[in-house]
Amino acid sequence: MTDNSSKQVQGYIVNFLRDRDSYVIPRALASQGLLIKLVTDLYFSKGSSWRQQFLRHLADHCSSEIRPGSVEESLLATAIQFVGGRKLSKFIDTQHIADRLLARKTASVWRKNRADLLLYSGFARAAFRASAGSKSNRLLFLYHPHHQIIVDLLRADADIFPESAKAQKSDREVKSWWRWKYADEEIALADGVIVASRFSRHSLAYAGFNKPTRVIPYFSKLRTEIFSISDKQSDTCRFLFVGQGVIRKGLHHLFRAWSKANLRRAELTCVCGQIDPNLEHLIPSGVTIRRNLSYSDLQKEYSRSHVFVMPSIIEGFGLVYNEARSYGNHVIYTPNTGAPDMQIDEKSGSMVTVGDISGLALTLTEMNDKFHSNGIDFDHIAGNAHCRKWEDYVDELVQACDALRRK
């Protein structure tokens, strides 16, 4: 039974696995002195020097804006992911196990620090249960849209595209009822929900949830303030895709549309950690696939490109749209993303219908023609991307938390 007499700590406990979205939410809270604890798996700058020496490939799993003393680690969640996790995941849902371990660690941290909770979906249930009846507010950050809309949209796509149907046979998010039950209880226990896009908010209503909700678009750490316009000089229009090579990113739609458009003096580069094997046969001739780029190499791709295209079926936000615009790239997106929340004007972006191959091919053609007629204003696009500052994001997040706490 919860001890309601325990002293309430002013601030928030946040949690997630890995280096989720460059630690944007805990960084924002820490800047205002509101981060009580970040609960995660492994934080590179925490612990002994020998660990940092042997885990250099995880050096980006920390932030200079979050003190190691503010971080609590779940080494069990780390182990299930990094010690044989990939092999085990073929037989059991190791990711769900890691999620549950982090959730239990978060509940333990809350019992020692009776603060408000701002927890990422997938990791919230244990602490939400533990804090029931206490003075702590339970806020959920739904960083993926609700599973019901994901399942329905992907199944609709599979009815049209055979490669989508094949890929979904191994997609646990489409088949994992145990994850669905866990996710729905988190939402039911939450006092309020924060999302990064109107599309994610719509997914809640689509699933029948009526919760106090605030939309706070993400702020990208990877965007640039200055890029060299000389990098854009080319006789070829360079199109760029950056994201996971999976069905939900609409990569199969892009490959089909690219082949249909048959553009002249144009090239497409896709930066993907990996590509679903079911999509590889669709890769058009001449398309460049780049894998596992460094931060500096990714910056170069953004800087040299002219048009960024990611026609996602499902996208809770899409930091890459913001990053690409900051380098002057015209962005092509769908309404099922966070791009409509970014105040993108007509000179800076084009919205296409999900799954409309002919429509996407036409937009690719139009942008290629615009480039070759000097019709893309790179400086204007970058300026449009910089209208929203880091301080704006911090204020919006804190105000949203305050509003949901009052409710």
NORQUI-V722312 format. One record per residue. N is the residue number from 1. PSI is psi in whole degrees, -180 to 180 (none if undefined). Layout:
N:PSI, N:PSI
//
This chain:
1:138, 2:137, 3:100, 4:-11, 5:-8, 6:146, 7:133, 8:129, 9:136, 10:116, 11:-167, 12:145, 13:130, 14:151, 15:152, 16:164, 17:150, 18:-158, 19:57, 20:117, 21:43, 22:31, 23:31, 24:-43, 25:-50, 26:-32, 27:-44, 28:-44, 29:-40, 30:-34, 31:-20, 32:11, 33:26, 34:2, 35:111, 36:-51, 37:141, 38:122, 39:120, 40:-174, 41:-67, 42:131, 43:114, 44:-41, 45:3, 46:145, 47:-170, 48:160, 49:-31, 50:-35, 51:-40, 52:-33, 53:-40, 54:-10, 55:40, 56:-27, 57:-9, 58:24, 59:-24, 60:2, 61:57, 62:171, 63:137, 64:-16, 65:-4, 66:114, 67:139, 68:-32, 69:-17, 70:3, 71:135, 72:130, 73:148, 74:97, 75:-23, 76:-42, 77:-34, 78:-47, 79:-43, 80:-26, 81:-42, 82:-14, 83:88, 84:13, 85:-41, 86:-38, 87:-44, 88:-32, 89:-15, 90:-22, 91:-33, 92:161, 93:79, 94:-31, 95:-41, 96:-37, 97:-44, 98:-40, 99:-46, 100:-40, 101:-42, 102:-37, 103:-42, 104:-38, 105:-39, 106:-41, 107:-40, 108:-41, 109:-39, 110:-38, 111:-26, 112:-20, 113:89, 114:70, 115:172, 116:158, 117:130, 118:90, 119:144, 120:144, 121:141, 122:-18, 123:15, 124:-23, 125:-47, 126:-45, 127:-36, 128:-41, 129:-45, 130:-34, 131:1, 132:130, 133:-3, 134:-179, 135:-7, 136:136, 137:142, 138:100, 139:135, 140:129, 141:106, 142:91, 143:-15, 144:146, 145:162, 146:145, 147:-28, 148:-43, 149:-31, 150:-50, 151:-47, 152:-41, 153:-40, 154:-37, 155:-38, 156:-39, 157:-38, 158:-26, 159:-21, 160:-40, 161:115, 162:-33, 163:-29, 164:-42, 165:-41, 166:-42, 167:-34, 168:-13, 169:-26, 170:11, 171:106, 172:-28, 173:-23, 174:-21, 175:-11, 176:88, 177:-28, 178:-33, 179:-39, 180:-46, 181:-43, 182:-47, 183:-41, 184:-35, 185:-36, 186:-47, 187:-43, 188:-36, 189:-18, 190:142, 191:-26, 192:162, 193:135, 194:133, 195:164, 196:2, 197:157, 198:-29, 199:-42, 200:-39, 201:-42, 202:-36, 203:-30, 204:-48, 205:-38, 206:-36, 207:0, 208:13, 209:135, 210:84, 211:146, 212:125, 213:143, 214:137, 215:117, 216:98, 217:144, 218:160, 219:129, 220:129, 221:-26, 222:-3, 223:160, 224:154, 225:-29, 226:131, 227:159, 228:119, 229:-23, 230:-25, 231:-20, 232:-13, 233:123, 234:153, 235:-3, 236:135, 237:122, 238:115, 239:146, 240:137, 241:132, 242:119, 243:178, 244:141, 245:66, 246:167, 247:-46, 248:-18, 249:-4, 250:23, 251:-35, 252:-33, 253:-42, 254:-45, 255:-44, 256:-43, 257:-39, 258:-43, 259:-39, 260:-39, 261:-36, 262:57, 263:147, 264:146, 265:50, 266:151, 267:153, 268:126, 269:130, 270:118, 271:108, 272:138, 273:-41, 274:161, 275:135, 276:127, 277:-26, 278:-12, 279:-13, 280:-34, 281:-13, 282:-10, 283:117, 284:154, 285:135, 286:-12, 287:133, 288:128, 289:123, 290:135, 291:143, 292:55, 293:150, 294:167, 295:-44, 296:-38, 297:-36, 298:-40, 299:-41, 300:-40, 301:-44, 302:-43, 303:-36, 304:-14, 305:165, 306:-35, 307:127, 308:133, 309:123, 310:93, 311:64, 312:143, 313:-39, 314:126, 315:111, 316:-31, 317:-79, 318:72, 319:-29, 320:-29, 321:-42, 322:-42, 323:-48, 324:-41, 325:-36, 326:-20, 327:12, 328:10, 329:131, 330:135, 331:140, 332:125, 333:175, 334:166, 335:-14, 336:39, 337:-177, 338:-3, 339:-40, 340:-15, 341:-1, 342:4, 343:49, 344:123, 345:175, 346:-28, 347:-21, 348:-20, 349:162, 350:129, 351:134, 352:160, 353:137, 354:128, 355:1, 356:93, 357:-44, 358:-42, 359:-40, 360:-42, 361:-39, 362:-41, 363:-40, 364:-43, 365:-44, 366:-42, 367:-34, 368:-43, 369:-41, 370:-43, 371:-47, 372:-13, 373:17, 374:38, 375:1, 376:120, 377:91, 378:-41, 379:-41, 380:-43, 381:-45, 382:-40, 383:-40, 384:-35, 385:-23, 386:11, 387:-30, 388:124, 389:167, 390:-42, 391:-34, 392:-44, 393:-46, 394:-47, 395:-44, 396:-42, 397:-48, 398:-43, 399:-38, 400:-43, 401:-44, 402:-43, 403:-41, 404:-34, 405:-42, 406:-37, 407:none
//
